Amino acid sequence: MRKIYFLFVAMFATMAVNAQTNLDFETWSGTPLTATGWTPLGAQDSMFQASGILAISGTYSMGVKNVYKDDVGGNDSLAGSWVYQDMSVVPDSVKLNARPAMLGTDTARVMVYTWNGVNPVQVFLIEMHAGNTTPGSVYTLTYDLTSATTFDAISVDIYSSKSPNNYNSTVIVDDVQIFEPSGVGFDEQGLTAINVYPNPATTEVNFNLGNNDVDYIKVLDLSGRIVDNIVVNSSVETLSTVKYQNGVYFYQVINNNEVVKTDKFVVSK
């Protein structure tokens, strides 16, 4: 446990400068290929690009699979892979989709860690194994952080198995959603009414705000860079995407300097 704790501290070292990125796993780079913004915990942990019928939604999802690692004696032994992303946010909840294929006694763990400075505070985990999942089925996992001890950041961690038994055991994840605290006067029904269309967009995208009081909308790219600020003057605001590159963009709905909703849209020309 001490070894794992020190790994967590090292993992947190760069958290403060990282914004959440690539939460739908559409961008990949490097050799070996990795999902942008996501990091293997150790040198031998790995992820893979799940596409085609393996993808949960969009073009790509992220798969995390058991691997063979060198043990102390230099021999290969089966182990679980651990992949994570640090996020400098304080959300009410986190939600994601997962498709596990657990064989034998393998048990995948999908976790949300809360942090305070460089110290881990709590872990919210959901375990998936052959006894509680069906291979091929997609499960929506929700983590309620409203009662969590005070924290200032989170990490989302995917562990292919805490009890590695079969090399082919895999968990595929997609559509990670971060729900930040809702503003005063915004009930669940009101937040649900806020949406964008068309999505994917080509030349423009419309933000339907319903009857909600909104000051402005902030649009960010996958790196967290602000690409547009829209001052809200009506219940439907239109944004030209003619100069936008193809890809995924996040938007934040802001009222009284508080983010009341975060979601995404895609530009595809």
C-alpha contacts under 8 A as a table, 3 or more apart, distances in Angstrom:
res1	aa1	res2	aa2	distance
1	M	4	I	5.17
1	M	5	Y	6.17
2	R	5	Y	5.05
2	R	6	F	6.37
3	K	6	F	5.36
3	K	7	L	6.39
4	I	7	L	5.03
4	I	8	F	6.31
5	Y	8	F	5.07
5	Y	9	V	6.46
6	F	9	V	5.05
6	F	10	A	6.26
7	L	10	A	5.14
7	L	11	M	6.04
7	L	41	L	7.75
8	F	11	M	4.95
8	F	12	F	6.26
8	F	120	P	7.53
9	V	12	F	5.15
9	V	13	A	6.58
9	V	118	V	5.96
9	V	119	N	6.79
9	V	120	P	7.77
10	A	13	A	5.35
11	M	14	T	7.12
11	M	15	M	7.63
11	M	41	L	7.52
12	F	15	M	5.06
12	F	86	D	7.16
12	F	118	V	6.09
13	A	16	A	7.61
13	A	118	V	7.03
14	T	17	V	6.02
14	T	18	N	6.93
15	M	18	N	5.37
15	M	86	D	5.36
15	M	87	M	6.44
15	M	88	S	6.50
15	M	153	A	7.93
16	A	87	M	7.80
16	A	88	S	5.86
17	V	88	S	7.53
18	N	86	D	6.70
18	N	87	M	6.16
18	N	88	S	6.44
19	A	86	D	7.71
19	A	87	M	5.52
19	A	88	S	5.88
19	A	89	V	7.92
19	A	223	S	7.37
19	A	224	G	5.90
20	Q	23	L	7.21
20	Q	37	G	7.42
20	Q	85	Q	7.52
20	Q	86	D	7.09
20	Q	87	M	5.10
20	Q	88	S	7.32
20	Q	224	G	7.33
21	T	36	T	7.33
21	T	37	G	5.60
21	T	222	L	5.14
21	T	223	S	6.12
21	T	224	G	6.95
22	N	25	F	5.09
22	N	26	E	6.54
22	N	27	T	6.53
22	N	35	A	7.41
22	N	36	T	6.15
22	N	37	G	6.25
22	N	222	L	5.98
23	L	174	D	7.16
23	L	175	D	5.92
23	L	176	V	5.04
23	L	177	Q	7.07
24	D	58	G	7.76
24	D	60	Y	7.83
24	D	61	S	6.97
24	D	174	D	5.43
24	D	175	D	4.63
24	D	176	V	6.35
25	F	28	W	7.43
25	F	35	A	6.06
25	F	36	T	7.50
25	F	60	Y	5.97
25	F	61	S	5.40
25	F	62	M	6.25
25	F	174	D	6.62
25	F	175	D	7.75
26	E	35	A	7.73
26	E	58	G	7.39
26	E	59	T	6.56
26	E	60	Y	5.49
26	E	61	S	7.23
26	E	248	V	7.75
27	T	35	A	6.05
27	T	36	T	5.78
28	W	33	L	6.37
28	W	34	T	5.43
28	W	35	A	4.38
28	W	36	T	5.22
28	W	49	Q	7.99
29	S	33	L	5.36
29	S	34	T	5.64
29	S	35	A	6.63
29	S	36	T	6.48
30	G	33	L	4.91
30	G	34	T	6.22
31	T	34	T	7.42
33	L	48	F	7.18
33	L	49	Q	7.66
34	T	38	W	7.18
34	T	39	T	7.75
34	T	47	M	6.53
34	T	48	F	6.97
34	T	49	Q	7.61
35	A	38	W	5.60
35	A	47	M	7.86
35	A	49	Q	7.57
35	A	62	M	7.14
37	G	85	Q	6.36
38	W	83	V	6.65
38	W	84	Y	5.60
38	W	85	Q	4.89
39	T	83	V	5.48
39	T	84	Y	5.41
39	T	85	Q	6.27
40	P	43	A	6.97
40	P	44	Q	7.87
40	P	45	D	5.28
40	P	46	S	5.78
40	P	47	M	7.40
40	P	81	S	7.65
40	P	82	W	5.91
40	P	83	V	4.35
40	P	84	Y	6.49
41	L	45	D	6.28
41	L	82	W	5.53
41	L	83	V	5.66
41	L	84	Y	6.93
42	G	45	D	5.26
42	G	82	W	7.61
44	Q	67	V	7.78
44	Q	69	K	6.28
44	Q	81	S	7.75
45	D	67	V	7.26
45	D	80	G	7.63
45	D	81	S	4.54
45	D	82	W	5.80
45	D	83	V	7.17
46	S	64	V	6.63
46	S	65	K	7.30
46	S	67	V	7.78
46	S	81	S	5.90
46	S	82	W	7.25
46	S	83	V	7.12
47	M	62	M	6.67
47	M	63	G	5.57
47	M	64	V	4.70
47	M	65	K	6.82
47	M	81	S	7.68
47	M	83	V	7.14
48	F	62	M	5.98
48	F	63	G	5.02
48	F	64	V	6.40
48	F	65	K	7.95
49	Q	60	Y	6.35
49	Q	61	S	6.22
49	Q	62	M	5.34
49	Q	63	G	6.18
50	A	54	L	5.36
50	A	55	A	5.27
50	A	60	Y	5.50
50	A	61	S	4.96
50	A	62	M	5.63
50	A	63	G	5.84
50	A	172	I	7.42
51	S	54	L	5.27
51	S	55	A	4.67
51	S	59	T	6.00
51	S	60	Y	4.79
51	S	61	S	6.49
52	G	55	A	5.63
52	G	59	T	7.04
52	G	60	Y	7.61
53	I	56	I	7.79
54	L	61	S	7.65
55	A	58	G	6.99
55	A	59	T	6.59
55	A	60	Y	5.33
55	A	61	S	4.94
55	A	62	M	7.99
55	A	172	I	7.91
56	I	60	Y	7.64
56	I	61	S	6.17
56	I	97	N	7.77
56	I	98	A	8.00
56	I	99	R	7.61
56	I	138	V	7.56
56	I	172	I	7.81
56	I	173	V	7.41
56	I	174	D	6.37
57	S	60	Y	7.03
57	S	61	S	7.02
57	S	174	D	7.08
57	S	175	D	7.64
58	G	61	S	7.59
61	S	172	I	6.64
61	S	173	V	6.05
61	S	174	D	5.28
62	M	172	I	5.52
62	M	173	V	5.45
62	M	174	D	6.53
63	G	170	T	6.75
63	G	171	V	5.76
63	G	172	I	4.15
63	G	173	V	6.40
64	V	81	S	6.34
64	V	82	W	7.50
64	V	83	V	7.42
64	V	158	I	7.30
64	V	159	Y	7.28
64	V	160	S	5.64
64	V	170	T	5.80
64	V	171	V	5.50
64	V	172	I	6.29
65	K	80	G	6.88
65	K	81	S	6.02
65	K	160	S	5.45
65	K	167	Y	7.53
65	K	168	N	7.05
65	K	169	S	6.10
65	K	170	T	4.47
65	K	171	V	6.58
66	N	78	L	6.90
66	N	79	A	5.71
66	N	80	G	4.50
66	N	81	S	5.52
66	N	160	S	5.94
66	N	161	S	6.91
66	N	164	P	6.85
66	N	166	N	7.44
66	N	167	Y	5.37
66	N	168	N	6.83
66	N	169	S	6.19
66	N	170	T	6.77
67	V	78	L	5.76
67	V	79	A	5.49
67	V	80	G	6.18
67	V	81	S	6.47
67	V	167	Y	6.47
68	Y	76	D	5.52
68	Y	77	S	5.15
68	Y	78	L	4.45
68	Y	79	A	5.91
69	K	75	N	7.79
69	K	76	D	5.19
69	K	77	S	5.40
69	K	78	L	6.33
69	K	79	A	6.45
70	D	73	G	7.54
70	D	74	G	5.13
70	D	75	N	5.16
70	D	76	D	4.59
70	D	77	S	6.30
71	D	74	G	5.22
71	D	75	N	5.39
71	D	76	D	6.17
71	D	77	S	6.36
72	V	75	N	7.39
78	L	164	P	6.25
78	L	165	N	7.36
78	L	166	N	7.89
78	L	167	Y	7.04
79	A	161	S	7.50
79	A	163	S	7.85
79	A	164	P	5.41
80	G	159	Y	6.39
80	G	160	S	5.08
80	G	161	S	4.73
80	G	162	K	6.37
80	G	163	S	7.50
80	G	164	P	5.79
81	S	158	I	7.99
81	S	159	Y	5.65
81	S	160	S	5.35
81	S	161	S	7.22
82	W	157	D	7.00
82	W	158	I	5.63
82	W	159	Y	4.40
82	W	160	S	6.57
83	V	157	D	5.77
83	V	158	I	5.23
83	V	159	Y	6.57
84	Y	155	S	6.65
84	Y	156	V	5.49
84	Y	157	D	4.22
84	Y	158	I	6.14
85	Q	155	S	5.50
85	Q	156	V	5.46
85	Q	157	D	6.69
86	D	153	A	7.78
86	D	154	I	6.19
86	D	155	S	4.34
86	D	156	V	6.73
87	M	153	A	5.96
87	M	154	I	5.33
87	M	155	S	5.67
87	M	156	V	7.95
88	S	152	D	7.07
88	S	153	A	4.65
88	S	154	I	6.53
89	V	152	D	6.74
89	V	153	A	5.05
89	V	154	I	6.53
89	V	180	E	7.76
90	V	151	F	7.06
90	V	152	D	5.81
90	V	153	A	5.66
90	V	154	I	7.09
90	V	180	E	6.63
91	P	94	V	7.18
91	P	145	L	7.02
91	P	178	I	6.35
91	P	179	F	5.39
91	P	180	E	4.06
91	P	181	P	6.05
92	D	144	D	6.44
92	D	145	L	5.11
92	D	146	T	5.11
92	D	179	F	5.75
92	D	180	E	5.37
92	D	181	P	5.47
93	S	142	T	7.11
93	S	143	Y	5.40
93	S	144	D	4.63
93	S	145	L	5.16
93	S	146	T	7.03
93	S	178	I	6.43
93	S	179	F	5.28
93	S	180	E	7.13
94	V	112	V	7.87
94	V	142	T	5.85
94	V	143	Y	5.11
94	V	144	D	6.86
94	V	145	L	7.81
94	V	176	V	7.26
94	V	177	Q	5.71
94	V	178	I	4.89
94	V	179	F	6.07
95	K	140	T	6.99
95	K	141	L	5.58
95	K	142	T	4.44
95	K	143	Y	6.26
95	K	175	D	7.92
95	K	176	V	5.79
95	K	177	Q	5.07
95	K	178	I	6.71
96	L	140	T	5.75
96	L	141	L	5.40
96	L	142	T	6.76
96	L	173	V	7.15
96	L	174	D	6.25
96	L	175	D	5.36
96	L	176	V	4.27
96	L	177	Q	6.06
97	N	138	V	6.48
97	N	139	Y	5.59
97	N	140	T	4.48
97	N	141	L	6.08
97	N	173	V	5.62
97	N	174	D	5.32
97	N	175	D	5.95
97	N	176	V	6.99
98	A	138	V	5.52
98	A	139	Y	5.23
98	A	140	T	6.40
98	A	141	L	7.23
98	A	171	V	6.74
98	A	172	I	5.57
98	A	173	V	4.36
98	A	174	D	6.52
99	R	135	P	7.28
99	R	136	G	6.24
99	R	137	S	5.77
99	R	138	V	4.52
99	R	139	Y	6.24
99	R	171	V	5.70
99	R	172	I	5.04
99	R	173	V	6.35
100	P	108	A	7.63
100	P	128	M	7.02
100	P	129	H	7.80
100	P	133	T	7.21
100	P	134	T	7.61
100	P	135	P	6.04
100	P	136	G	7.09
100	P	137	S	7.43
100	P	138	V	7.58
100	P	169	S	7.94
100	P	170	T	5.97
100	P	171	V	4.15
100	P	172	I	6.17
101	A	129	H	8.00
101	A	130	A	7.75
101	A	134	T	7.30
101	A	135	P	4.59
101	A	136	G	6.84
101	A	169	S	5.60
101	A	170	T	5.21
101	A	171	V	6.03
102	M	105	T	7.63
102	M	106	D	5.58
102	M	107	T	6.62
102	M	108	A	7.37
102	M	128	M	7.54
102	M	129	H	5.39
102	M	130	A	5.40
102	M	135	P	7.07
102	M	169	S	4.86
102	M	170	T	6.35
102	M	171	V	7.62
103	L	106	D	5.74
103	L	129	H	7.66
103	L	130	A	6.32
103	L	165	N	7.34
103	L	166	N	6.08
103	L	168	N	7.38
103	L	169	S	5.52
104	G	130	A	7.12
104	G	165	N	6.13
104	G	166	N	6.59
105	T	129	H	7.21
105	T	130	A	7.32
105	T	163	S	6.70
105	T	164	P	7.36
105	T	165	N	5.94
106	D	129	H	6.13
106	D	130	A	7.57
106	D	161	S	5.49
106	D	162	K	7.04
106	D	163	S	5.25
106	D	164	P	5.27
106	D	165	N	5.48
106	D	166	N	6.97
106	D	169	S	6.91
107	T	127	E	6.31
107	T	128	M	5.51
107	T	129	H	4.56
107	T	130	A	7.72
107	T	160	S	7.34
107	T	161	S	4.80
107	T	162	K	5.79
107	T	163	S	6.03
107	T	164	P	7.57
108	A	127	E	5.61
108	A	128	M	5.16
108	A	129	H	6.43
108	A	158	I	7.82
108	A	159	Y	5.75
108	A	160	S	4.69
108	A	161	S	4.20
108	A	162	K	6.34
108	A	171	V	7.02
109	R	125	L	6.51
109	R	126	I	5.80
109	R	127	E	4.64
109	R	128	M	6.49
109	R	158	I	6.19
109	R	159	Y	5.07
109	R	160	S	6.57
109	R	161	S	6.51
109	R	162	K	7.06
110	V	125	L	5.77
110	V	126	I	5.48
110	V	127	E	6.57
110	V	156	V	7.70
110	V	157	D	5.97
110	V	158	I	4.76
110	V	159	Y	6.25
111	M	123	V	6.64
111	M	124	F	5.60
111	M	125	L	4.29
111	M	126	I	6.42
111	M	156	V	5.86
111	M	157	D	5.03
111	M	158	I	6.38
112	V	123	V	5.81
112	V	124	F	5.18
112	V	125	L	6.42
112	V	143	Y	7.39
112	V	154	I	6.72
112	V	155	S	5.72
112	V	156	V	4.66
112	V	157	D	6.19
113	Y	120	P	6.89
113	Y	121	V	7.31
113	Y	122	Q	5.81
113	Y	123	V	4.45
113	Y	124	F	6.32
113	Y	154	I	5.41
113	Y	155	S	5.16
113	Y	156	V	6.50
113	Y	157	D	7.59
114	T	120	P	6.07
114	T	121	V	5.40
114	T	122	Q	5.34
114	T	123	V	6.40
114	T	151	F	5.95
114	T	152	D	7.52
114	T	153	A	6.00
114	T	154	I	4.47
114	T	155	S	6.68
115	W	118	V	6.76
115	W	119	N	5.65
115	W	120	P	4.48
115	W	121	V	5.13
115	W	122	Q	7.33
115	W	151	F	5.28
115	W	152	D	6.01
115	W	153	A	5.22
115	W	154	I	5.70
115	W	155	S	7.93
116	N	119	N	5.37
116	N	120	P	6.42
116	N	121	V	6.39
116	N	150	T	7.35
116	N	151	F	4.70
116	N	152	D	5.26
116	N	153	A	6.70
117	G	152	D	7.00
117	G	153	A	7.98
120	P	123	V	7.99
121	V	149	T	7.19
121	V	151	F	7.07
122	Q	148	A	7.56
122	Q	149	T	7.51
124	F	143	Y	6.76
126	I	141	L	7.64
128	M	131	G	7.98
128	M	132	N	6.32
128	M	133	T	6.31
129	H	132	N	5.71
129	H	133	T	5.99
130	A	133	T	5.50
130	A	134	T	6.80
133	T	137	S	7.49
134	T	137	S	5.68
144	D	147	S	7.54
145	L	148	A	5.08
148	A	151	F	7.74
151	F	154	I	7.89
159	Y	162	K	7.06
160	S	169	S	7.36
160	S	170	T	6.12
160	S	171	V	6.04
161	S	164	P	5.33
161	S	169	S	7.89
164	P	167	Y	7.68
166	N	169	S	5.67
177	Q	263	D	7.68
178	I	262	T	7.27
179	F	261	K	6.88
179	F	262	T	6.69
180	E	259	V	6.85
180	E	260	V	6.70
180	E	261	K	6.68
180	E	262	T	7.28
181	P	259	V	7.16
181	P	260	V	6.21
181	P	261	K	7.96
182	S	186	F	6.35
182	S	187	D	7.88
182	S	258	E	7.95
182	S	259	V	7.02
182	S	260	V	4.33
182	S	261	K	6.82
183	G	186	F	5.68
183	G	255	N	6.82
183	G	256	N	7.93
183	G	258	E	6.36
183	G	259	V	7.10
183	G	260	V	5.11
186	F	190	G	5.78
186	F	191	L	6.34
186	F	212	N	7.11
186	F	260	V	7.64
187	D	190	G	5.26
187	D	191	L	6.36
188	E	191	L	5.20
188	E	192	T	6.16
189	Q	192	T	5.14
189	Q	193	A	6.37
190	G	193	A	5.20
190	G	194	I	6.99
190	G	210	G	7.40
190	G	211	N	7.50
190	G	212	N	6.49
191	L	194	I	5.46
191	L	212	N	7.96
191	L	260	V	7.83
191	L	261	K	6.99
192	T	195	N	7.38
193	A	208	N	7.56
193	A	209	L	6.77
193	A	210	G	5.96
194	I	207	F	7.29
194	I	208	N	5.50
194	I	209	L	4.67
194	I	210	G	6.23
195	N	207	F	5.96
195	N	208	N	5.29
195	N	209	L	6.86
196	V	199	N	6.63
196	V	205	V	6.65
196	V	206	N	5.43
196	V	207	F	4.62
196	V	208	N	5.96
196	V	265	F	7.25
197	Y	200	P	7.61
197	Y	201	A	7.24
197	Y	205	V	5.67
197	Y	206	N	5.24
197	Y	207	F	6.81
197	Y	208	N	7.84
198	P	201	A	5.19
198	P	204	E	7.92
198	P	205	V	5.90
198	P	206	N	6.97
199	N	205	V	7.39
199	N	265	F	5.84
199	N	266	V	6.02
199	N	267	V	7.57
200	P	265	F	6.40
200	P	266	V	4.65
200	P	267	V	5.45
200	P	268	S	6.03
201	A	204	E	5.98
201	A	205	V	5.73
201	A	241	T	7.57
201	A	265	F	7.62
201	A	266	V	6.16
201	A	267	V	4.80
201	A	268	S	6.02
201	A	269	K	7.56
202	T	205	V	7.79
202	T	241	T	6.72
202	T	242	V	7.28
202	T	267	V	5.81
202	T	268	S	5.57
202	T	269	K	4.95
203	T	240	S	5.94
203	T	241	T	4.89
203	T	242	V	4.83
203	T	269	K	7.72
204	E	238	T	6.78
204	E	239	L	5.48
204	E	240	S	4.30
204	E	241	T	4.81
204	E	242	V	6.91
205	V	238	T	5.79
205	V	239	L	5.34
205	V	240	S	6.59
205	V	241	T	6.93
206	N	236	V	6.50
206	N	237	E	5.64
206	N	238	T	4.40
206	N	239	L	6.29
207	F	236	V	5.44
207	F	237	E	5.11
207	F	238	T	6.29
207	F	239	L	7.98
208	N	235	S	6.16
208	N	236	V	4.61
208	N	237	E	6.79
209	L	212	N	5.98
209	L	214	V	7.65
209	L	235	S	5.08
209	L	236	V	5.95
209	L	237	E	8.00
210	G	235	S	5.57
210	G	236	V	7.56
211	N	235	S	6.66
212	N	235	S	7.87
213	D	255	N	6.81
214	V	217	I	7.88
214	V	232	V	6.49
214	V	253	V	6.87
214	V	254	I	5.99
214	V	255	N	4.89
215	D	231	V	6.33
215	D	232	V	5.55
215	D	254	I	5.92
215	D	255	N	5.03
215	D	256	N	6.96
216	Y	229	N	6.86
216	Y	230	I	5.33
216	Y	231	V	4.42
216	Y	232	V	4.98
216	Y	253	V	6.47
216	Y	254	I	5.53
216	Y	255	N	7.02
217	I	229	N	5.75
217	I	230	I	4.97
217	I	231	V	6.63
217	I	232	V	7.16
217	I	251	Y	6.64
217	I	252	Q	5.62
217	I	253	V	4.81
217	I	254	I	5.95
218	K	226	I	6.97
218	K	227	V	7.90
218	K	228	D	5.96
218	K	229	N	4.66
218	K	230	I	6.41
218	K	251	Y	5.49
218	K	252	Q	5.07
218	K	253	V	6.68
218	K	254	I	7.56
219	V	226	I	5.84
219	V	227	V	5.68
219	V	228	D	5.03
219	V	229	N	6.32
219	V	249	Y	6.81
219	V	250	F	5.74
219	V	251	Y	4.39
219	V	252	Q	6.50
220	L	223	S	7.70
220	L	224	G	5.49
220	L	225	R	5.31
220	L	226	I	4.40
220	L	227	V	5.43
220	L	228	D	7.13
220	L	249	Y	5.74
220	L	250	F	5.15
220	L	251	Y	6.16
221	D	224	G	5.43
221	D	225	R	5.54
221	D	226	I	6.69
221	D	227	V	6.74
221	D	248	V	6.89
221	D	249	Y	4.78
221	D	250	F	6.26
222	L	225	R	7.38
222	L	248	V	6.70
222	L	249	Y	6.25
222	L	250	F	7.37
226	I	229	N	7.64
232	V	235	S	7.82
232	V	237	E	6.76
233	N	237	E	7.57
234	S	237	E	6.36
240	S	243	K	7.68
241	T	244	Y	4.99
241	T	267	V	7.37
244	Y	267	V	7.27
245	Q	267	V	7.09
246	N	266	V	7.41
246	N	267	V	4.88
246	N	268	S	5.01
246	N	269	K	6.60
247	G	266	V	5.66
247	G	267	V	5.34
247	G	268	S	6.67
248	V	264	K	6.88
248	V	265	F	5.95
248	V	266	V	4.52
248	V	267	V	6.46
249	Y	264	K	5.50
249	Y	265	F	5.47
249	Y	266	V	6.10
249	Y	267	V	7.71
250	F	262	T	6.99
250	F	263	D	5.67
250	F	264	K	4.13
250	F	265	F	6.38
251	Y	262	T	5.76
251	Y	263	D	5.60
251	Y	264	K	5.76
251	Y	265	F	7.72
252	Q	259	V	6.19
252	Q	260	V	7.44
252	Q	261	K	5.75
252	Q	262	T	4.56
252	Q	263	D	6.76
253	V	259	V	5.72
253	V	260	V	5.69
253	V	261	K	5.17
253	V	262	T	6.46
254	I	257	N	5.97
254	I	258	E	5.35
254	I	259	V	4.47
254	I	260	V	5.74
254	I	261	K	7.38
255	N	258	E	5.32
255	N	259	V	6.55
255	N	260	V	6.77
259	V	262	T	7.31
